[in-house]
Amino acid sequence: MKILVEKEINAIKMPENLRTGILIAEQRKKCTKMKCNFDFSALSFGQSPFHVPEVIAKALGQNSDKSHYSDAQGIIELRKKVAEFNKKHFGLEINPSRIIIGPGTKTLIHMIFEIIKGDIIIPSPSWIGYYPEIKLLKKHFHTFYLKPEFDYKIQPKDLDGFLFKLHKDQRILVLNNPHNPTGNLYSKKELEEITKICRKHNVFVIADEIYALTSYNFRNFVSMGKIYPEGTFVTNGLSKDRSAGGYRLGHCILPKNCSK
Ligand SMILES: Cc1ncc(COP(=O)(O)O)c(C=O)c1O
């Protein structure tokens, strides 16, 4: 039987990185059959080549009997640990009530897109995972092109001009820091400048900080949750620095003092 799908689904193509990943897997298979003596470097996929830290793997095993439905927000023990983790690594003081646990940050970002009203602003280039979610949700979005002469970083002045041209309702900016694909890291000063513009224009930020702990210069990393606490959804998880993408565990820190 032919299955009819919604037209938004038809419009979604497999992201290039997944396609490249499949292609590389096929080539490797062929290569094994032909006994060729070289490998392919799969640079398209954010998959850590390292092992999951033993302590995490052990904890998962030890708790595999816990099969009851848990709190929708995430169990309080975990949310407290996430708060401690954020304090230790990023100096963020967060009450666990602001923390939501989810199956990976991709799903959490999808949920924020879905729940929070307003057009979405995606800087380009960016991780290609955002667009399919936005299209699936039929959300309005705007691409904010980053310029090579500014090292593909958001320029506050440009953002200001860009936002002036849009309508004045609430909007959501996706700020991925450190940035996939360029590896750029925003300084505290740069984040403060971006925050000024976001405050001025009523823009919420989704700070996708999944690569924070892989920063080459970690000392220079500052979480947007520190700079713009009232307007930022910070997302992070186990996928990259702890090599546990398949565990599907992420968290989101909600903006401070937010209310409907
Ligand atoms: C920038 C960025 N954000 C989010 C994700 C997805 O992370 P998660 O495994 O937590 O869904 C990725 C994965 O490649 C990514 O590159």
Ligand as a Chemical Component Dictionary entry (heavy atoms), coordinates in Angstrom:
data_LIG
# 
_chem_comp.id                   LIG 
_chem_comp.type                 NON-POLYMER 
_chem_comp.pdbx_formal_charge   0 
_chem_comp.three_letter_code    LIG 
# 
loop_
_chem_comp_atom.comp_id 
_chem_comp_atom.atom_id 
_chem_comp_atom.alt_atom_id 
_chem_comp_atom.type_symbol 
_chem_comp_atom.charge 
_chem_comp_atom.model_Cartn_x 
_chem_comp_atom.model_Cartn_y 
_chem_comp_atom.model_Cartn_z 
_chem_comp_atom.pdbx_ordinal 
LIG C1 C1 C 0 25.220 21.645 17.016 1  
LIG C2 C2 C 0 24.536 20.401 17.425 2  
LIG N1 N1 N 0 23.468 20.469 18.257 3  
LIG C3 C3 C 0 22.821 19.367 18.658 4  
LIG C4 C4 C 0 23.209 18.116 18.231 5  
LIG C5 C5 C 0 22.424 16.910 18.692 6  
LIG O1 O1 O 0 22.782 16.520 19.957 7  
LIG P1 P1 P 0 21.988 15.389 20.762 8  
LIG O2 O2 O 0 22.697 14.104 20.529 9  
LIG O3 O3 O 0 22.029 15.824 22.195 10 
LIG O4 O4 O 0 20.580 15.358 20.241 11 
LIG C6 C6 C 0 24.299 17.974 17.375 12 
LIG C7 C7 C 0 24.709 16.653 16.874 13 
LIG O5 O5 O 0 25.467 16.474 15.988 14 
LIG C8 C8 C 0 24.982 19.151 16.962 15 
LIG O6 O6 O 0 26.037 19.091 16.135 16 
# 
loop_
_chem_comp_bond.comp_id 
_chem_comp_bond.atom_id_1 
_chem_comp_bond.atom_id_2 
_chem_comp_bond.value_order 
_chem_comp_bond.pdbx_ordinal 
LIG C1 C2 SING 1  
LIG C2 N1 SING 2  
LIG C2 C8 DOUB 3  
LIG N1 C3 DOUB 4  
LIG C3 C4 SING 5  
LIG C4 C5 SING 6  
LIG C4 C6 DOUB 7  
LIG C5 O1 SING 8  
LIG O1 P1 SING 9  
LIG P1 O2 DOUB 10 
LIG P1 O3 SING 11 
LIG P1 O4 SING 12 
LIG C6 C7 SING 13 
LIG C6 C8 SING 14 
LIG C7 O5 DOUB 15 
LIG C8 O6 SING 16 
# 
